């Protein structure tokens, strides 16, 4: 008889499973497979076993909470009581948190088993998760490929079945990019919607905590624990953006984007291209990056002085600090224009469809600078955005589509993503980690 | 006030238009634009004007027939009384037909104005319409590009608005390939469905006469005049073929194919990939080509003896005649297998979706040998197949999707194509011929 693949159960199924066996199974997978993936920077097996036993008792008593016994990983810039909140920075290796972040409390209250801490790009200022202090996380769909970032450990661990879901953070795309590159689902909520105490900020104005999971239903379950759900509004009109259509993207990304467009039309929705001549995607992304780098220079000044930041990160912080007044003013203008354009599109349309990234996961060491060109606008406009798998490229690497909605429209995004996902049918578990 | 673009009217609209003005408009366009396109080999303005005047009278009397006053072009291998049926062969330049082919009679009975004869690949044995005797037809979407073939004049003239619809013939793809390359709609009916007297056959077993038009509705209107319509059966399951998925195709073709798949799913149809390990697409196409070349060697023996065939065509006929018994046996086996596989797929599924061609229109002189790899199986299995525009490549050249149905399922194919077409929204009139 084949072993039951507990890491393939959905959150709904996990709530009726043997919680102790589930956590042991995930701990075993982490022990066996993470040396290859390098997604975890900290695992708390003892605490996880205690929590799993309590979950098992509640399940036995028929009192299972929404995430009962569900093993969840947490990005290393979010406080978990007793663990170091490194934010991927060497100088914070011993920054032990003395309480849980609010989002972690919410997950525990819903029954989740917080199983370990996940690697990230240094300070979240970048998207390769090739971390000079905590190691290079691999993409489970292609060894030697980046898992994206900055929440690269979250994306890789969820995709490879080393946790059932994870939290990441998203400043310019850092939940959605690793969701795209690892072929899983990621949600960046509306700016300010989720409590952010206990987060090491990269950029207060742009940061959002968000979940990653292996299905839309699981993503919705984790999000519901973080933000009990509003009702969803009827949906009729989808916009695509002419600036996106004209942007360079890999053929597989364009195929997936076109396929998603046709799928939505087939579902009976009107999909229209909106002309967005004033939208400067690259300029907006660069402006957000500079703002983040400037804030990082202040946030991590102490670690830098004591040699606890890498040369590469130092150079990025300097790039932000050295930006001229003219550059900053141009950046603010680009961001203001982008936000205004996106808000305007969302007065005539209910949702915007675009690719998540212009490319699939690239080889480590070969990062293009366009990764966040399609994601940053949601952060800058303060809007929720969801990434879902939409296809694979010729090498079998996932590519993804993204839905951006109005502020507070997460339940609608989740419902639409579920319908679209049924048609695209693009989610695949990575064969090398089965 | 802008000139009314009579060449943009649908067949339904033409039936209520000024038939004399319509035919004059089309004659004027042929005179102005065909020197650039070289789609027509013969134009009969006098006869067209007489027919148009009669159509105008019937429209005035409220007695318009289904194709009343609709200017239609006829491929040069189909008899039109008083015109040379050249079949694109120099040696048939003076082969004047003494009566209309049955399909031409049907069109005239429905009110069509038969406006001219259209260039084709020499003897229909090839798909570039670079004819040594009658000239090289251009693709209206890209000068210097092939219009495909063998019905290349039909595809180019319809696309460029030099006739409202056209007849072509299809042995291994010769209606669908020019439909694909010129971005219009083409239907190869079930083998044997339409009367074929008055046709210069290329391969009796594989030939079908079929229409090309600028919309699914127009295509259906012409087809209905040729074969009054059966009712359509409910549709549930669409197959794609693993042999097609694994076949090389240009990125834009794969994008369009994927988009069509998602569009059909969105429409609520089940789309499933059927494993077709025994299906040899290239071998089947080659076998059909050899059979056609052998038959052509017999059909055009007299013209060849008198020097009325080109050196290139002679070489192709010799290639067929020289095929060994082993090659012929292997070809028959490949064709039998392909037909059996396609018939088997169509017991579990109602329709097969595949691209029409693996590529967009190539430059004249650079023909790949894979053009008919996706089309020949319908001829060999005797099944109806419809090509519709599904996208454009980076150069703006059209690419197409193809639907193959069970024998006699043309009304269903037309209905499904209409629904799919609404979603794909890929038809574009060529800008250079507006």
Interface residues (C-beta under 8 A of the other chain):
Chain A: X251 X254 X255 X256 X258 X259 X260 X261 X262 X263 X264 X265 X266 X267 X268 X391 X423 X424 X425
Chain B: X251 X254 X255 X256 X258 X259 X260 X261 X262 X263 X264 X265 X266 X267 X268 X391 X422 X423 X424
